[in-house]
Amino acid sequence: MCLFYHCYFRSNSGQFVSSIVAIWIVSAITVSVLAQVPTVTYLGMMQTADTLGKGGTATRAGILAYTRQEKSKSDTPQTAVTGNFAELQEVKFNAKSALLPVGLTFGISENVDLTLAGTYAIGQIHKEIPNFYQTDDLDRNARVYPQPVFDGEIAVKYGIKPEAQDGLPAVSLFGSVRSGFTADDRLDAEGEFLDQTPANGLPFLGVETQILVTQRLGQALRLHAAGGVHMSSKGLRIIPLLQIGVEFALSDSIWATADFSKTVFVNGFKLDNVSSGGLRYDINGNASLSLFLVSKPGLQFDFTFGGAKEEVVIPQAPEDDMDLPF
């Protein structure tokens, strides 16, 4: 106000006053333009707060090893239903397989992403009753029940606050529903494997919600965090989720990434303490290619093509290099 007061009462040039007023008005307006910017919706095994933008797409595929062996106590056989009979049997669970998660994400608006995904298992996942036939031929005594393992997922991410070059983090909400068949590898309260229906597969329904945060520090470092809960008919309990990640620039187009997940769920299987690291190559200002090594072990591949976003430019105070007439 003091500036306008002095300009109005001390300047003899009306054109000078108009120029000063115009500069301040223009610099006070936030300029919004449609821009296509590099987008990172996934970082290894975790989601980020970024959204694709309208018209963007992201393709995701991977392979994760899943191996596990469990068996009921041989000294206290459990009641197992096989066909129409319930008998005391020892039941074993064996898994030597690979999980193949794939997904396609669409940017249906500037702040909303829709993901359609699924997982399929290859290899051996089965239940076994070692002495089912009770003959003298030990190699042929076992009865094996293969387990169907596959699922489908639909997920939505909503960007509450995008990155706006204001020093504040980007924030998004994420929710997913997953359903299919998984293997029953659950343990009881005492940590013992228990399965009374080895011949049956296990259908399940899982729901997951998370809040995602991404913070940029300068032009070469970004930090990510995600927290939420997972609920599934397989366990009938709420499991907390916590993930952290970081990415930093190695060059203008190559970024190194690392992330850690306390717990993740793939096709109904609970995986604990999963870490991954990898590289992202920004093909241009709109597309990127990522490859991650996962500790389980496994590989994860992402190809992202960003859509249109409204980039918010924070106004800067004008430089006053004029000689004012006072």
Secondary structure, 3 states (H helix, E strand, C coil): CHHHHHHHHHCCCHHHHHHHHHHHHHHHCCEEEEEECCCCCEECCEECCCCCCECCEEEEEEEEEEEEEEECCCCCCEEEEECCEEEEECCEEEEEEEEEEEEEEEECCCCEEEEEEEEEEEEEEEEEECCCCCCCCHHHCCEEEECCCEEEEEEEEEEEECCCCCCCCEEEEEEEEEEEEECCCCECCCCCECCCCCCCCEEEEEEEEEEEEEEECCCCEEEEEEEEEEEECCCCCEEEEEEEEEEEECCCCEEEEEEEEEEEEECCEEEEEEEEEEEEEECCCCEEEEEEEECCCEEEEEEEECCEEEEEECCCCCCCCCCCCC
